[in-house]
Amino acid sequence: MADMIPNAKGFSPTNLRYMMRFYELFKNISIVPQVGEQLLEDKEKQILPQVGEQFQMASNKVFMIPWGHIKLLIDKCHDNPAKFDFYVDKVIENNWSRAVLLNFLDLDLYERQGKAITNFQYTLPKEDSALAQEITKDPYNFDFVTIREGYDEKELKDALMDNVQNFLMELGTGFAFVGREYRLQVGNTEQYCDMLFYNIRRHCYVVVEVKVVEFRPGDISQTATYVSAVNHSLKGPGDTQTIGLLICKTKDNVLAKYAVETSTEPIGISEYELNALMPQDFKGTLPTIEELEQGLSVDLHENESED
C-alpha cells in the first residue's frame, strides 16, 4: 500500500481492514500505470489464475471506481464474483454516485436485471436480442410510489408519471420518456398505449403497458398491436425494431412463456413490486388545512394569554 500511495498516513482501523480485504480479493491483478486520474487499458495484461472462486474481471477495471464504492461492494458482494463484476461495470458505464450504487444494491438490481420472460430470441436479430433482454427486469420495483391500498390502474399510472424520474431510473439506463396514453392512428381507429419510451442504447421505441391484475394471455395481442402500430407510424430508418413490455401485478411464468411464444412481435412480461401502500382510510385520518389552521390559531392564542 505504501508503494501505491506514497507518504500516505492516518488510515483508520476500519479503512485498513477494508484495504486488507481488498488486497486478498485482487492481489493477483496486474496494475498498469495511471495517466492523470484515468487508467490506461492494457489488453496484454490479464488477471492471473486464482485458486477457488475467481474474480474474472478485466485488468484494472476495479481501480477505475472510487474507494467508497469499492467498500460498499466488498460489504455486499465479496462472496459473489459475478455480482461484484456486474456492479463495477454499472458504476463505470453510468457514472453512479455512491448513493445511487447503494440504492441499486438494496433493490437487488443484479438479481432482477434481464429476467423478464420474453420472446426476443425468436423475434429479434441475434445481435439485438441479448441487448433487448438486458434492458428488462423482473420484478420492477415501484416502491418510490406511495399509493393507497385497493388502488386501480389509473391511480398507479398517475403515480408513476408523478414520479417519472424515478420510474425512468427503475426502467434502466438509456430510457427517455415520449408520452403517456400515446395516441396511435390505426386505420380509422385511435389506439392509446399506456406509456411510450425510447431506448437510446438500442435505438428503439419501447411500448410499456401496466396492468394491476394478474397477467392474461389477451394482454399479448393488445401490446403486439401497439408495437406494430409504432413500427409503422414512428419507427425511422435508424431505429431498430420496437419492443413491448407488459408489467403486471403477478404472472404465471409458464403461462407467460407460452403466451409470448404466440406473438411475432418482440414482447417481454414482468411483475412489479409495490410495498409502500397506505390504508384505504389513511387520507381520512389526516387533519384538513382548516383543522391545522384552527389548531395553530388556538396555540397562538394560548401563548399570548400566558405572556
C-alpha positions as CSV (number, residue, x, y, z in Angstrom):
1,M,0.0,0.0,0.0
2,A,2.9,2.4,0.8
3,D,4.2,1.8,-2.8
4,M,0.8,2.7,-4.3
5,I,0.1,5.8,-2.1
6,P,3.5,7.4,-1.2
7,N,3.6,9.3,2.1
8,A,0.1,8.2,3.0
9,K,-0.7,8.0,6.7
10,G,-3.5,8.4,9.2
11,F,-5.6,5.5,7.9
12,S,-8.4,4.4,10.4
13,P,-8.5,0.8,11.6
14,T,-11.7,0.3,9.6
15,N,-10.1,1.5,6.4
16,L,-7.1,-0.7,7.0
17,R,-9.4,-3.7,7.3
18,Y,-11.0,-2.8,4.0
19,M,-7.6,-2.5,2.4
20,M,-6.6,-6.0,3.6
21,R,-9.9,-7.4,2.3
22,F,-9.4,-5.6,-1.0
23,Y,-5.8,-7.0,-1.2
24,E,-7.0,-10.5,-0.6
25,L,-9.6,-10.2,-3.4
26,F,-7.4,-8.6,-6.0
27,K,-3.8,-9.4,-5.1
28,N,-3.3,-11.2,-8.4
29,I,-4.5,-8.4,-10.7
30,S,-1.7,-6.8,-12.7
31,I,-1.8,-3.0,-12.4
32,V,-0.9,-0.7,-15.3
33,P,0.3,2.9,-14.9
34,Q,-2.1,5.8,-14.5
35,V,-2.3,8.9,-16.6
36,G,-3.8,11.7,-14.5
37,E,-6.9,10.2,-13.0
38,Q,-7.6,7.8,-15.8
39,L,-6.1,4.3,-16.0
40,L,-4.9,3.2,-19.4
41,E,-6.3,-0.1,-20.6
42,D,-3.6,-2.7,-21.4
43,K,-5.0,-5.5,-23.3
44,E,-1.9,-7.6,-22.9
45,K,-2.1,-7.7,-19.2
46,Q,-4.5,-10.3,-17.8
47,I,-5.7,-11.4,-14.4
48,L,-3.5,-14.3,-13.1
49,P,-5.3,-17.5,-12.2
50,Q,-6.5,-17.8,-8.6
51,V,-7.3,-20.9,-6.6
52,G,-11.0,-21.3,-5.6
53,E,-13.6,-18.7,-6.6
54,Q,-12.1,-16.2,-9.1
55,F,-12.9,-12.6,-9.8
56,Q,-12.9,-12.8,-13.6
57,M,-12.6,-9.1,-14.1
58,A,-10.9,-7.1,-16.9
59,S,-7.5,-5.9,-15.8
60,N,-7.6,-2.8,-13.6
61,K,-11.4,-2.3,-14.0
62,V,-12.0,-2.3,-10.3
63,F,-9.4,0.5,-9.9
64,M,-11.5,2.8,-12.1
65,I,-14.1,3.4,-9.4
66,P,-13.8,5.4,-6.2
67,W,-12.7,3.8,-2.9
68,G,-16.1,4.5,-1.2
69,H,-17.8,2.5,-4.0
70,I,-15.3,-0.4,-3.5
71,K,-16.0,-0.5,0.2
72,L,-19.7,-0.9,-0.5
73,L,-19.1,-3.7,-2.9
74,I,-16.8,-5.5,-0.5
75,D,-19.5,-5.4,2.1
76,K,-22.3,-6.5,-0.3
77,C,-20.7,-8.7,-2.9
78,H,-17.4,-10.1,-1.6
79,D,-18.7,-13.7,-1.8
80,N,-20.2,-13.3,-5.3
81,P,-17.6,-12.5,-8.0
82,A,-20.1,-12.2,-10.8
83,K,-22.3,-9.8,-8.8
84,F,-19.2,-7.7,-7.8
85,D,-18.2,-7.5,-11.5
86,F,-21.7,-6.6,-12.6
87,Y,-21.9,-3.5,-10.3
88,V,-18.3,-2.4,-11.2
89,D,-19.4,-2.4,-14.8
90,K,-22.6,-0.4,-14.0
91,V,-20.7,2.2,-12.0
92,I,-18.3,2.8,-14.8
93,E,-21.0,2.7,-17.5
94,N,-23.4,5.0,-15.7
95,N,-21.1,7.1,-13.5
96,W,-23.2,6.2,-10.5
97,S,-22.6,8.1,-7.2
98,R,-22.2,6.0,-4.1
99,A,-25.8,6.8,-3.0
100,V,-27.1,5.5,-6.4
101,L,-25.0,2.4,-6.1
102,L,-26.2,1.7,-2.6
103,N,-29.8,2.2,-3.8
104,F,-29.5,-0.4,-6.5
105,L,-27.6,-2.8,-4.2
106,D,-30.5,-2.5,-1.8
107,L,-33.0,-3.1,-4.6
108,D,-31.2,-6.2,-5.7
109,L,-30.6,-5.0,-9.3
110,Y,-28.2,-7.8,-10.1
111,E,-30.9,-10.5,-9.3
112,R,-33.6,-8.7,-11.4
113,Q,-31.6,-7.5,-14.4
114,G,-32.6,-9.1,-17.7
115,K,-35.0,-11.6,-16.0
116,A,-38.3,-10.8,-17.9
117,I,-39.9,-13.6,-19.8
118,T,-39.6,-12.6,-23.4
119,N,-39.6,-13.9,-27.0
120,F,-36.7,-11.7,-28.1
121,Q,-34.5,-14.7,-29.2
122,Y,-37.2,-15.6,-31.7
123,T,-38.4,-12.2,-32.9
124,L,-35.2,-10.1,-33.0
125,P,-31.9,-10.4,-34.8
126,K,-29.3,-12.3,-32.8
127,E,-27.2,-9.2,-32.3
128,D,-30.1,-7.3,-30.9
129,S,-31.9,-9.9,-28.7
130,A,-29.3,-10.0,-25.9
131,L,-29.2,-6.3,-25.5
132,A,-33.0,-6.1,-25.6
133,Q,-33.1,-8.8,-22.9
134,E,-30.6,-6.9,-20.8
135,I,-32.8,-3.8,-20.6
136,T,-35.6,-5.8,-18.9
137,K,-36.1,-6.6,-15.2
138,D,-38.3,-8.9,-13.2
139,P,-39.7,-7.7,-10.9
140,Y,-39.8,-4.0,-11.4
141,N,-39.7,-2.2,-8.0
142,F,-42.2,0.6,-7.7
143,D,-41.5,1.4,-4.0
144,F,-40.8,5.0,-4.9
145,V,-44.6,5.3,-5.3
146,T,-46.8,5.8,-2.3
147,I,-50.4,4.8,-3.0
148,R,-53.5,3.6,-1.2
149,E,-54.4,0.0,-0.8
150,G,-57.1,-1.0,-3.3
151,Y,-55.6,1.3,-6.0
152,D,-56.8,1.0,-9.5
153,E,-54.9,1.1,-12.8
154,K,-55.3,4.8,-13.4
155,E,-54.0,5.7,-9.9
156,L,-50.9,3.6,-10.4
157,K,-50.2,5.1,-13.8
158,D,-50.8,8.6,-12.5
159,A,-48.4,7.9,-9.6
160,L,-45.7,6.5,-11.9
161,M,-46.0,9.7,-14.1
162,D,-45.9,11.9,-11.0
163,N,-42.5,10.1,-10.2
164,V,-41.4,9.8,-13.8
165,Q,-37.7,10.5,-13.0
166,N,-37.7,7.6,-10.5
167,F,-39.6,5.5,-13.0
168,L,-37.0,6.1,-15.7
169,M,-34.3,5.2,-13.2
170,E,-36.0,1.9,-12.4
171,L,-36.6,1.2,-16.1
172,G,-32.8,1.5,-16.6
173,T,-30.0,3.2,-18.5
174,G,-30.9,5.0,-21.7
175,F,-34.6,5.3,-21.4
176,A,-36.3,8.6,-22.5
177,F,-40.0,9.3,-21.9
178,V,-42.0,10.0,-25.0
179,G,-45.6,10.2,-23.7
180,R,-48.4,8.7,-21.7
181,E,-51.6,7.4,-23.2
182,Y,-49.8,7.9,-26.5
183,R,-52.2,8.3,-29.4
184,L,-51.7,5.8,-32.3
185,Q,-53.7,6.1,-35.5
186,V,-54.5,2.6,-36.6
187,G,-56.7,2.6,-39.8
188,N,-59.8,4.5,-38.9
189,T,-59.4,4.0,-35.2
190,E,-57.4,5.7,-32.5
191,Q,-55.5,3.5,-30.1
192,Y,-53.7,4.6,-26.9
193,C,-50.7,2.8,-25.4
194,D,-50.2,3.3,-21.7
195,M,-46.7,4.7,-22.0
196,L,-44.2,5.1,-24.8
197,F,-40.4,5.3,-24.2
198,Y,-37.3,5.5,-26.4
199,N,-34.2,3.5,-25.5
200,I,-31.1,5.3,-26.7
201,R,-28.8,2.2,-26.3
202,R,-31.0,0.0,-28.6
203,H,-32.2,2.9,-30.7
204,C,-35.8,1.7,-30.5
205,Y,-39.2,2.6,-29.1
206,V,-40.5,0.7,-26.1
207,V,-44.2,0.3,-25.5
208,V,-44.9,-0.2,-21.8
209,E,-48.3,-1.5,-20.7
210,V,-49.0,-1.6,-16.9
211,K,-51.7,-3.9,-15.5
212,V,-52.8,-4.0,-11.9
213,V,-54.1,-7.6,-12.2
214,E,-52.5,-10.9,-13.0
215,F,-51.1,-11.4,-16.5
216,R,-53.8,-12.6,-19.0
217,P,-52.9,-14.0,-22.4
218,G,-55.2,-11.4,-24.1
219,D,-52.8,-8.7,-23.0
220,I,-50.3,-10.0,-25.5
221,S,-52.4,-9.2,-28.6
222,Q,-53.2,-5.7,-27.3
223,T,-49.5,-5.0,-26.7
224,A,-48.5,-6.5,-30.0
225,T,-50.9,-4.2,-31.8
226,Y,-49.4,-1.2,-30.2
227,V,-45.8,-2.4,-31.1
228,S,-46.8,-2.9,-34.7
229,A,-48.5,0.5,-34.9
230,V,-45.4,2.2,-33.5
231,N,-43.3,0.4,-36.1
232,H,-45.5,1.6,-38.9
233,S,-46.0,5.2,-37.7
234,L,-43.0,6.2,-35.7
235,K,-40.0,3.9,-36.4
236,G,-37.4,5.7,-38.5
237,P,-34.7,4.4,-40.8
238,G,-32.1,4.5,-38.0
239,D,-34.3,2.8,-35.4
240,T,-34.3,-0.9,-34.5
241,Q,-37.5,-2.9,-34.0
242,T,-39.9,-1.6,-31.4
243,I,-40.4,-3.9,-28.3
244,G,-43.3,-4.2,-25.9
245,L,-43.1,-4.6,-22.2
246,L,-46.0,-5.8,-20.1
247,I,-45.6,-5.1,-16.4
248,C,-48.3,-6.9,-14.4
249,K,-49.1,-7.3,-10.7
250,T,-48.5,-11.0,-10.9
251,K,-47.9,-13.7,-13.5
252,D,-47.8,-17.4,-14.0
253,N,-44.4,-17.9,-15.5
254,V,-45.4,-21.0,-17.6
255,L,-48.5,-19.2,-19.0
256,A,-46.4,-16.1,-19.7
257,K,-43.8,-18.2,-21.5
258,Y,-46.4,-19.9,-23.7
259,A,-48.2,-16.6,-24.4
260,V,-45.2,-14.7,-25.7
261,E,-44.3,-17.6,-28.0
262,T,-47.6,-16.9,-29.9
263,S,-46.5,-13.4,-30.8
264,T,-44.4,-12.4,-33.8
265,E,-43.7,-9.0,-32.1
266,P,-40.9,-8.8,-29.5
267,I,-42.6,-8.7,-26.1
268,G,-41.4,-9.1,-22.5
269,I,-43.5,-9.8,-19.4
270,S,-42.6,-8.8,-15.9
271,E,-44.2,-8.3,-12.5
272,Y,-43.9,-5.3,-10.3
273,E,-43.4,-4.9,-6.5
274,L,-45.2,-2.1,-4.6
275,N,-44.8,-2.2,-0.8
276,A,-45.4,1.5,0.1
277,L,-49.2,1.2,0.5
278,M,-51.3,3.4,2.7
279,P,-54.5,2.2,4.4
280,Q,-57.7,2.9,2.5
281,D,-58.9,5.4,5.0
282,F,-55.4,7.0,5.5
283,K,-56.4,10.3,4.0
284,G,-59.5,10.5,6.2
285,T,-57.2,10.3,9.3
286,L,-55.2,13.3,8.3
287,P,-56.2,16.8,9.5
288,T,-57.6,19.2,6.9
289,I,-56.0,22.5,6.2
290,E,-58.8,24.2,8.1
291,E,-58.2,22.0,11.1
292,L,-54.5,22.7,11.1
293,E,-55.1,26.5,10.8
294,Q,-57.6,26.3,13.7
295,G,-55.2,24.3,15.9
296,L,-52.4,26.8,15.1
297,S,-54.7,29.7,16.0
298,V,-55.6,28.1,19.3
299,D,-51.9,27.6,20.1
300,L,-51.0,31.2,19.3
301,H,-53.9,32.4,21.5
302,E,-52.8,30.3,24.4
303,N,-49.3,31.5,24.1
304,E,-50.4,35.1,24.1
305,S,-52.5,34.5,27.2
306,E,-49.5,33.1,29.0
307,D,-47.5,36.1,28.2
